[in-house]
Amino acid sequence: MITVESLRYAYPNGNEVLHGVNLNIGDGEFVAIMGENGAGKTTLVKTFNGLLKPIDGKVLIDDVETRKTSVAALARSVGLVFQNPDHQLFCETVRDEVAYSLRNFGYPPDVIERRVRGILETLDLMPYVDSSPFMLSGGERKRVALASVLVWNPKHIVLDEPTIGQDYQQKDRLRNVIVQLNTQQKTVVVVTHDVEFIAECRPRVILLSGGRIIADGKAEEILTDKALTERASLIRPQISLLFSSVANLPRDVIDVFSAKAVINSAVRRRT
Amino acid sequence: MPIIDIKDLSFSYAGTARPSLSNVNLEVKKGEFVIVTGPSGCGKTTLCRCLNGLVPNFYAGELTGEVLVCGLDARRQPTSVLSHHVGFVFQNPENQLFSLTVERDVAFGPENLGLSRDETRRRVEWALEVTGIGGLRDRAPYELSGGQQQRVALASVLAMEPEIMVLDEPTSFLDPRSSQEILGVVAKLNKDLGITVVLVEHRLDLATRHCSRIVVLDKGTVVLDGPPKDVYGRQAHLIGIGVPKVTLLFHLLKQDGVEIEKIPVTVEEAEAELREILKH
């Protein structure tokens, strides 16, 4: 469980980015944090693993306050995948990169080999196991960064802009991985601008704007709200734009497959 | 003569077994707005790097075939010469901004071309104006928002007055509204000034309306090439292209037997088509 109480955070230059955030994320939940550039999304998730400590208020991970424990201890339960993979990749091969944490935690070699292989297969990275991460494309490096965190099996997983550079199939794969993690009662928090990805996944959405939470609810409520999305510099999903402009269609449809079902039944009624 | 003329281009980065590009053929005419897309790792970025000579001059490897850009052989010309003709905007604006003020960043290119003070000043003013950031000239790039930074990156490239702009996923780090604005600026430069645009993009929902042509790469070769309505078919979806959601929706409806006159590629087209379907 991630609990955030009256959290304020300011960078050392005095720039206050979060102005009193309250939030509860339960085990096994899938939550998207969305909002404009500079809203404080990345800052917020960096408080979850203690990289940033509140100047006021508190953040608790499974009832332990982040100010009272170390990042190293928190990292075992909170896995954070950075927006820019180059901030976390440094090994010579993909295998070493993904095995790095497990070696540090002192796992036996056969367990490491099995786990590394498993996660690389899940993320479609086996062909690159002996490549240098730096020879891979941007999207592939992003997946290596994700693999290197998922491999140690943290209980809470935070992904900062995971869909950047990913094609449609990779996004589908990512969605399946998230669903799978949820069924294992793991928390998944995604920071993203990718409205269309969220429209397909339909998680709980938290809208952050100017360092404050301005909305918290179902994706189909928030992403169809014109005023709210505009305030957070988002654009409603294409399906929502389409359905809100044509008369007599439900307003809470945001994904392609629900849209298809609605239109099909409308067409059938007419014939 | 095409402004970009690529013949049988293959390239493998040094130390890799798998070629990043194999037998690419591509002609782009002056004034076109081309989107290059394709699955993760298909060679999009490598193709861009060939256009301004970063491949093979900066990124070493084995290159065969021909790359002509503005009539110049991009394999042999140094990047410093090609930079007069080809402007490059990266995914992350932080990778190309470094000065203490926006104005200085935009002036850097013209100054290094050895232009006079007056000409540099004229170009800086012009570039700031067309990208709409005149008001930010004295600000430090690092304290701007992502969208503003990307505009500065655009302006700093424009000040070199390139004939071609190559943009490698310029909106990835931006929120949707800033993305829409940046793509709008690029489209305006294309339309008003006739600058040829090569835009690498995964998120096609916002970009499609501006382009005249889409080139799809898969495993290092061109597999589809044409206007969006022809390219956004079943094959594109199968290799992982994120075709706009409204386009996907109408493909699926058609599969289900709903009569569809024209598969839409923008929300506006989809609205018209949907009204038509529901009228019957």
HADDOCK unambig.tbl for C-alpha pairs under 7 A between the chains (distance, minus, plus):
assign (segid A and resid 36 and name CA) (segid B and resid 175 and name CA) 5.51 0.50 0.50
assign (segid A and resid 37 and name CA) (segid B and resid 145 and name CA) 6.29 0.50 0.50
assign (segid A and resid 37 and name CA) (segid B and resid 146 and name CA) 6.20 0.50 0.50
assign (segid A and resid 37 and name CA) (segid B and resid 174 and name CA) 6.43 0.50 0.50
assign (segid A and resid 37 and name CA) (segid B and resid 175 and name CA) 5.74 0.50 0.50
assign (segid A and resid 38 and name CA) (segid B and resid 145 and name CA) 6.38 0.50 0.50
assign (segid A and resid 137 and name CA) (segid B and resid 41 and name CA) 5.22 0.50 0.50
assign (segid A and resid 139 and name CA) (segid B and resid 40 and name CA) 5.61 0.50 0.50
assign (segid A and resid 139 and name CA) (segid B and resid 41 and name CA) 6.83 0.50 0.50
assign (segid A and resid 140 and name CA) (segid B and resid 40 and name CA) 6.81 0.50 0.50
assign (segid A and resid 140 and name CA) (segid B and resid 41 and name CA) 6.71 0.50 0.50
assign (segid A and resid 164 and name CA) (segid B and resid 172 and name CA) 5.96 0.50 0.50
assign (segid A and resid 165 and name CA) (segid B and resid 40 and name CA) 6.59 0.50 0.50
assign (segid A and resid 165 and name CA) (segid B and resid 202 and name CA) 6.69 0.50 0.50
assign (segid A and resid 166 and name CA) (segid B and resid 40 and name CA) 5.67 0.50 0.50
assign (segid A and resid 167 and name CA) (segid B and resid 39 and name CA) 5.10 0.50 0.50
assign (segid A and resid 167 and name CA) (segid B and resid 40 and name CA) 5.54 0.50 0.50
assign (segid A and resid 167 and name CA) (segid B and resid 202 and name CA) 6.33 0.50 0.50
assign (segid A and resid 167 and name CA) (segid B and resid 240 and name CA) 5.69 0.50 0.50
assign (segid A and resid 167 and name CA) (segid B and resid 241 and name CA) 6.08 0.50 0.50
assign (segid A and resid 167 and name CA) (segid B and resid 242 and name CA) 6.29 0.50 0.50
assign (segid A and resid 168 and name CA) (segid B and resid 240 and name CA) 4.72 0.50 0.50
assign (segid A and resid 168 and name CA) (segid B and resid 241 and name CA) 5.65 0.50 0.50
assign (segid A and resid 168 and name CA) (segid B and resid 242 and name CA) 4.84 0.50 0.50
assign (segid A and resid 169 and name CA) (segid B and resid 240 and name CA) 4.85 0.50 0.50
assign (segid A and resid 193 and name CA) (segid B and resid 175 and name CA) 5.43 0.50 0.50
assign (segid A and resid 193 and name CA) (segid B and resid 176 and name CA) 6.58 0.50 0.50
assign (segid A and resid 233 and name CA) (segid B and resid 175 and name CA) 6.38 0.50 0.50
assign (segid A and resid 233 and name CA) (segid B and resid 176 and name CA) 6.39 0.50 0.50
assign (segid A and resid 233 and name CA) (segid B and resid 177 and name CA) 5.12 0.50 0.50
assign (segid A and resid 234 and name CA) (segid B and resid 175 and name CA) 6.48 0.50 0.50
assign (segid A and resid 234 and name CA) (segid B and resid 176 and name CA) 5.14 0.50 0.50
assign (segid A and resid 234 and name CA) (segid B and resid 177 and name CA) 5.81 0.50 0.50
assign (segid A and resid 235 and name CA) (segid B and resid 176 and name CA) 5.81 0.50 0.50
assign (segid A and resid 235 and name CA) (segid B and resid 177 and name CA) 6.43 0.50 0.50
assign (segid A and resid 238 and name CA) (segid B and resid 245 and name CA) 6.29 0.50 0.50
assign (segid A and resid 238 and name CA) (segid B and resid 246 and name CA) 6.38 0.50 0.50
assign (segid A and resid 238 and name CA) (segid B and resid 267 and name CA) 6.41 0.50 0.50
assign (segid A and resid 239 and name CA) (segid B and resid 245 and name CA) 6.90 0.50 0.50
assign (segid A and resid 239 and name CA) (segid B and resid 246 and name CA) 6.47 0.50 0.50
assign (segid A and resid 242 and name CA) (segid B and resid 267 and name CA) 6.18 0.50 0.50
assign (segid A and resid 242 and name CA) (segid B and resid 270 and name CA) 6.99 0.50 0.50
assign (segid A and resid 242 and name CA) (segid B and resid 271 and name CA) 5.84 0.50 0.50
assign (segid A and resid 246 and name CA) (segid B and resid 271 and name CA) 6.72 0.50 0.50
assign (segid A and resid 246 and name CA) (segid B and resid 275 and name CA) 6.73 0.50 0.50
assign (segid A and resid 256 and name CA) (segid B and resid 245 and name CA) 6.57 0.50 0.50
assign (segid A and resid 256 and name CA) (segid B and resid 249 and name CA) 5.62 0.50 0.50
assign (segid A and resid 260 and name CA) (segid B and resid 249 and name CA) 6.39 0.50 0.50
assign (segid A and resid 260 and name CA) (segid B and resid 253 and name CA) 6.40 0.50 0.50
assign (segid A and resid 267 and name CA) (segid B and resid 278 and name CA) 6.44 0.50 0.50
assign (segid A and resid 270 and name CA) (segid B and resid 280 and name CA) 6.98 0.50 0.50
